[in-house]
Amino acid sequence: MPTITLDSPSALVVRLRSRTEAMTVIEVAGEVDMDNAAQLLHEVTTLLPGDGDVALDLAAVTFLGSAGVLTLLRCREIAERRTTRLAISRAHRNVRQVLDICALTEMFHLTAA
């Protein structure tokens, strides 16, 4: 699968790990902030299928700023319009903490660590 590296100081990487008829897994690594949130939105929504489930693997995302939180919400919104269920399959402890503070773990179907 191709790896897409976005031009940003935080070296964000988005990679399609796998795709089946029922499930697409997208891996994200690096930091998500206001400098690269728009690119993340573009890359994730480009990889979203027309239906089925999508798992975002954020285990290698070490920083998630407010722009990143908004981007995840926008990705989820776009996925729903495409009748796709977007969930976070794994999250770095820093990301999990931000999602916990924002009360979004349940919305993204992120299970307890």
C-alpha positions as CSV (number, residue, x, y, z in Angstrom):
1,M,0.0,0.0,0.0
2,P,1.3,3.5,-0.7
3,T,2.5,5.8,2.1
4,I,1.6,9.4,1.8
5,T,3.8,11.9,3.7
6,L,2.3,15.3,4.1
7,D,4.5,18.4,3.9
8,S,4.6,19.8,7.4
9,P,7.0,20.4,10.1
10,S,5.5,17.6,12.2
11,A,6.1,14.9,9.5
12,L,2.5,13.6,9.5
13,V,2.2,10.3,7.7
14,V,-1.1,8.8,6.4
15,R,-1.1,5.2,5.1
16,L,-3.8,2.9,3.9
17,R,-2.9,-0.3,5.8
18,S,-5.7,-2.5,4.4
19,R,-9.0,-2.5,2.6
20,T,-11.6,-5.3,2.3
21,E,-15.2,-5.1,1.3
22,A,-16.2,-4.7,5.0
23,M,-13.3,-2.8,6.6
24,T,-10.7,-0.1,5.7
25,V,-7.8,0.6,8.1
26,I,-6.0,3.9,7.8
27,E,-2.9,4.5,9.9
28,V,-1.8,8.0,10.9
29,A,1.5,8.8,12.5
30,G,3.1,12.1,13.7
31,E,1.5,15.2,15.1
32,V,-1.9,16.6,14.1
33,D,-2.0,20.4,14.6
34,M,-3.3,23.5,12.8
35,D,-0.4,23.3,10.3
36,N,-1.5,19.9,8.8
37,A,-5.1,19.3,9.9
38,A,-6.4,20.3,6.4
39,Q,-4.1,17.8,4.7
40,L,-5.2,15.1,7.1
41,L,-8.8,15.8,6.3
42,H,-8.1,15.6,2.6
43,E,-6.1,12.3,2.8
44,V,-8.5,10.5,5.2
45,T,-11.6,11.5,3.2
46,T,-9.9,10.5,-0.1
47,L,-9.3,7.0,1.4
48,L,-12.9,6.7,2.8
49,P,-14.9,4.0,1.0
50,G,-18.5,4.6,-0.1
51,D,-19.8,2.3,2.6
52,G,-18.5,-0.2,5.2
53,D,-16.4,0.5,8.3
54,V,-13.2,2.5,8.6
55,A,-10.8,2.1,11.5
56,L,-8.4,5.0,12.1
57,D,-5.3,3.7,13.8
58,L,-3.8,6.6,15.8
59,A,-1.4,4.6,17.9
60,A,1.5,6.6,16.3
61,V,-0.1,10.0,16.6
62,T,1.8,11.7,19.5
63,F,0.1,15.0,19.5
64,L,-3.5,15.9,18.8
65,G,-4.3,19.6,18.9
66,S,-7.7,21.3,18.8
67,A,-7.5,21.5,15.0
68,G,-6.9,17.8,15.0
69,V,-10.0,17.1,17.1
70,L,-12.1,19.2,14.7
71,T,-10.6,17.3,11.8
72,L,-11.5,14.0,13.3
73,L,-15.1,15.2,13.8
74,R,-15.3,16.4,10.2
75,C,-13.9,13.1,8.9
76,R,-16.6,11.3,10.9
77,E,-19.3,13.6,9.5
78,I,-18.1,13.0,5.9
79,A,-18.0,9.3,6.6
80,E,-21.6,9.3,7.8
81,R,-22.7,11.0,4.7
82,R,-21.1,8.2,2.7
83,T,-22.9,5.6,5.0
84,T,-19.5,4.7,6.4
85,R,-18.9,4.1,10.1
86,L,-15.7,5.8,11.3
87,A,-14.0,4.5,14.5
88,I,-10.7,4.9,16.1
89,S,-9.2,1.5,16.6
90,R,-6.1,2.4,18.6
91,A,-4.9,5.7,20.0
92,H,-1.6,6.9,21.6
93,R,-2.1,7.7,25.3
94,N,-1.7,11.4,24.5
95,V,-4.5,11.3,21.9
96,R,-6.7,9.2,24.2
97,Q,-6.3,11.8,26.9
98,V,-7.4,14.6,24.6
99,L,-10.4,12.5,23.3
100,D,-11.3,11.7,27.0
101,I,-11.2,15.4,27.9
102,C,-13.4,16.2,24.9
103,A,-15.8,13.3,25.8
104,L,-15.3,11.8,22.3
105,T,-14.1,8.3,23.0
106,E,-17.6,6.9,22.9
107,M,-18.4,8.8,19.7
108,F,-15.4,7.3,18.0
109,H,-16.1,3.8,19.5
110,L,-12.7,3.9,21.2
111,T,-12.6,1.2,23.8
112,A,-10.9,1.5,27.1
113,A,-7.1,1.0,27.1
